[in-house]
């Protein structure tokens, strides 16, 4: 009962916040957006509309964040990417304004604003109203009804006409019933408000497909570029490393063949050098193979491969692996392994961390990886950083990457790759 009471009261407070926000911020933004769009033909709206629509998106994204924080409800972001290179001046404003207005998500945001400040606000305000109305019933029963009745009457408590102390007492009892009802239905009212928001703020089926096509097209190009770069790296490593050593070893063996009868001691020394070269070439080939697909990954699976990777680092890494029986596909395991490798390397080289925590788990059809370090923080995705490339490579598998890295640390990099276990 205590939990139910706490949840009902918390939902009442949230309902008050949602209704107040809808009737204040929502109405203001909706009015501003309509007026700004209407002023586009006279030129003023071209400059004001992008700023207003950006504010609407911030407000909508805040509602998405609240849905995730309060209810664990995910509301996908459907916005199309804006042009990366924007012109300055009037042409740039026209281009940005046009891009925003052509995005169907913009109009769905405005539709949501209208619904939220009407039906959404009404549903949300019921949550605190059910609790606060009981207070009004108790106030009436305390005798406040009498001067109001003497001043003109017409006092009602929902369906009760308050004309006497007995009817005022009934109002107090009814108010308690409303409060009890509120404790039970308030969480459902808040969920209903966010369900309405999700139906309008989530991408439509067509939008979701279009966004997926754009994402897959972009990640396919990135995958092709990454594969080409990897092939060039392998070719360079073979040419500059193992191949050069094998050529030198062949030349040494040729010299040994010529000296074996004339100068056995020199031939023996050259054979020793050839043996050293062969060992170094073998070690380089093993490193190269490990960089393409580590043997431990193929033989023991992702969990053991990550543990082995952590053991090779100069910084203590606490590894927690919680994977059920079965394995993901080889491409997914390989992508996850090298993603972990890159994040760990960044933590050691750039974050100045002296301790790292790595969590690897599987649930709800996705592989989840979290790498946390106690370094200096300040990491971010974008600006050509390695994390941007990692995000694009994970996108090839519909994976996502999130980074939390305030200045001063700690840094947490979370990766999620949808996959099925064999």
N, C-alpha and C positions, 0 to 999 in steps of 0.2 A: 504493500500500500504506500509505503514511503517513496518507493521508486516511481510509482504511478503519480503520486502527488508532485514529486520533483519534475517529472517529465511534463505534466500538465501545466505547471507554473512556468517552466522554461519555454514551452510552446506558446503560452500566453504572451510572454515578453517578446518572443520572436515575432509573433503575429502583430504586436503593436509596432515593432520596428518596420516590418514589411509594409503594413498599411500606411504608416506615416511616410515612408520613403516613396511608396507608389503615388500617394496623393500630393506629395510635395515635389520631389525630384522628378518623378515620372511625368506628371502633368507639365512641369516646367520644360523638360527636355522635349516632350511630344509637341508642345505648342511652338517651341523655338524651332524644331525641325520642320514643322509644317510651314511656318512663316518663312524660314530661310529658303526652303525649296520653292515656295511661291515667288520669291524675289529673284530667282535665277534668270528669268527672261529680261529683267532690267539690269542685270549685271552684278548686283550686290550679292545675291545668293551664291554666286560662283566662288566668292572668297569666304563667306560665312558657313556654307553648307559642309565643307570638309571638316571644319573644326567642331561643328555641332554633331555630325555623325560620328566623329571620333569619340566625343563625349558619350554618345549613346552606346557605342561599343564598349567603352570602359564600364558603364553602368550595367550593361548586359553581362559582361564578363565577371563583374562583381557578383551578380546573381548566380552565375555558374559556380563561382568559388563557394558561395554560401551553400548551394545545393550539395557540393562535395563535402564541405566541412560538417554540415548539420545532419545530412541524411545519407551520405555516401552515394549520392545520386550523381552520375556522370552526365553532363550535358556537353556534347561535342561542339567545338567551335567551327562554324561553317564558312568563315570568311575567305574569299579569294585573296591570294597575295596581290598586294598593290605593286605597281611598277617599281623596280629596284632603282632605276635611274630616273629621277624626276627633274624636269626642267624648272628653272627659276622664273619668277614673274608671273604674268598673266597666263601664258601657255601652260606653265606648270600647275597653276590653280585649276585651269579648265580640265587638264588631263586627270588630275586627282579627283576632282568633282565627278567627272564622267565615269571613272573607274568605280567609285563608291556607289553611284546611282545605278550602274549596270549590274552590280552584285545583288542577286535575289535576297541574300541574307540581310541586306540593308532594309528592305521593305518588310521582311519578317520581323526585324527588330522593332520597327515602328508599329507593326500590327501587335506585337507583344506589349509594347508600351501602352497602347490603347486598352487592350484586354486587362493588363495588370492594374491600371488605374481605375478600372471599373469592377469587373467580376473578381479579379485577383485581390484587389483591396477589400472588397466586401467579404470574401472568404477569410482573409487574414484578420480583419478587424473583429470577426466573430470570436476568435480565440481569446483576446483580452476582454471583450464585452461580456462573455459568459461569466468570467471571474469577477469583473468590476460591478456587474449588475446586481450581484448578491449584496454588495456593500450598500447600494442604493436601497435595496429592500430592507436591510437592517436599519438604515437611517430613517426610512419612513415609519417603521415600527416604533422607533424611539420617540415619536411624537411630531416629527416634521410635517407629517401629512395634514395636521389640523390647521395651522395657519394658511397653508396652501389652499385647503378646501374652503376656508372662510373667506379667502381673498377672491374666490371665483369658482373654485372646484375644477372639474374636468381633469383630475389627476388620474392617470392610468399607469399600471405596472404590467406591461405587455397586455394581457387580456383581462386583468383585474381592474375594476373601477374602484378607486380608493375613496370611500366615503365615511369610514368609521375605523375605530381602533382594531376591530376584528379583521376587517379587510386588509388593514396595514400589516397585521400579524401574518395573515396569509401571504402577503407580498414577501415578508421576510423568509417564510418557509419556502416559497417558490424560488426566492433568490438563492437559498442554500442548494436547492435542487439544480438550479442552473450552474452553480459553482461545481457541484459534483459531476454534472454532465460535461462541463468544460474540462475537468481533469482527465476524463476518458476520451473525449473527441478532439481536444486541441491538437495533439500530434497528428491526427488524421487530417485536420484542416490545414496545417502547415504543409503536409505532404501533398494535399490537393493543390495548394497554391503553386508549389514547385513542379507538380505534374503538368499544370497548365503552361508554366514557363517552358518546360522541356519540350512540349508539343510544338511550341512556336520558335524556340531558340535553337533547337537541334536542326541539323541539315535535313532537308527532304531526301527522299530516295535518289532523286535525280542529282541533287547537290552532292550527296555522299559519293555517288558513282563518279561524278565529274572530278571531285577532289581526289578520289582514289586514283583515277586515271592520271591526273596531273602529278600526283606524288610518285606513282609507279614510273611515269615517264622520266621524271627528274632523277629518281634513284637508279633507274636503268642506265642512264647516261653516266651517273657517278660510278656504278658498278663496272661499266665498260672501261671508264677512265682508270679506275683503281686496278682492274685486272691488267690493263696495258702497262701501268706503272710497275705492277708487281712483276710482270714478265721482263720488263727492262731491268729491274733490280736483280732478278735471278740471273739474267744474261750477263750483267756487269759483274756480279759476284763470282760467277763461274769463270769469266774471262780474266778477271784480275786476281782471282784466288786459286782455286783448284786447278784450272787449266794451266795457269802459269807455272804452278809447282810441278804438274805432270810433265810439261815440256822440259823444265829444268832437270827433272829426274831422268827423262829419256836421254837428254844430252850427257848427263853424268854416266848413265849406263853405257852409252856409246864410247865414252872415254875409257871406262873400265874395260870394255872389250878390247880396246887397243893397248891398254897398259897391263893387262892381267899377266902376260908372260914377261914383259920387259921390266915392269916395276910393280911387283905384287903388293908392296906396302902402300903405295899411292893408290892402287886399285882398291885396296881394302878400305882406305879412308874415304874414297869416293862412294863406295858401297854403303858405308855408314851414313854419309850425307843423303844418299838416295833413300835409305830406309827412313831417315828423319823427315825428308820431304813427303814420302808416301804417308807417314803418320799424320803430318800436318794437313796434307790434302784430304785425308779421310776425316779428320776432325772438322775441317771446313765444310766438307760435303754433309756431314751429320748436322752441323749448325744450319746449313742451308735447308736441309730436309725438315729440320725442326721448325724453321721459319715458315715453311710452306704448309706442313701439317704435322704437328708433333707426334711422334710415335706413341707417347703415353696417352695422348688424346684418343688415338685410334684404338689402342689396346685396353685402356682402363676407363675411359669415359671422361666427361667434363669435370666431375667433382675431383677426381684424383689429379687430373691435368692442372687444375687451378691450384690445388695444394702444392704440387711440384713447382709451379710457377712462383708461388709465394715463398717457397724455401730458398729460391735463388736470389731473392732480393736482399739488399744490405739493411733493410728496415724490418723490424718485427711486424708480421702480418697475422692477425687473428682471423682464421678462416672458419666459417660456419656454413656447412653444406647440408641442405635438407631436400634431397631429391628422391622421389619415389622410384620404384623399380621401373626399368625401361629407359630408353635413351631417345633424345631428339635426333633429327636427321643430321647427317654429317655436315652439310653446309651451315646449319644453325649452330651446331656445337663449335665449328671452326670460327664462325663470326663472333660467338659469345667469348670464346677463348682469347682471340686477338683483341676484342674490345676490353676485356679485363686486363690483358697485358698492357695495352696502351694507357689505360687509366692508372694502373699501378706505377707504370714508368713515369707518368706525369706527376704523380704524388711524390715520387722519390726525387725527380730532377728539378721540378719547378715549385713545388709547394713547401719544400724544406720540412717535410713531415718526419717525425721520429716514431710514429705508430700508425698502423693502418688496420681497419676492420673490414672484412669482406664477407658478405652474406649472399648465399646462392640458394634459391628455392624455386619450386614449381607449384603453380596453383591456378585454377580458373583458366586452364588452357594457355598459360604463358609462363615463360622462363623469366624469373626476376633476379636481378643482380644489383646489389648495393655496395658501393665502395666508399668508405668514410675515412678521412685522414684528419689529423690534428695540426695540419700545416697552416700557412699564413692566409689562405683563402684568396678571394678575388678572382677565382676562375669563372669563366662565362662562355656560353656558346655564341659564336659569331666572330666577326672581325678576322676571318681566316684562321682561327685557332684550330688545333688538332681536334677539339671537341666537335667542331662543326663537321669536319670530315667523318668523324665517328658517328655523328647523328645521321648523316646521309647514308653511310654504309649500313647502319641498322635499319634505315628506312627501306632498304632493299627487301627486308623480310617483314615489313610492316611494323618494325620495332620502333620504340620511342626512347628518348633520353631526356632526363631532367637533371638539372644541376642546381644545388643550393650551396652557395659559397660566399657568405658575407666576409667582408674584409676583416682579417684577423682570425678567420676560420671558425668552426671546422668546415670542411668541404665534404658534401655528400653528392655522389654521382649515382643516379638510379637508372637502370636500363631494364626494359621489358621487351621480350621478343615472343610474339604469339607462335605456338608450335604444339604439335602433338607428340606424345611419347610412343615409341614402338613397343 
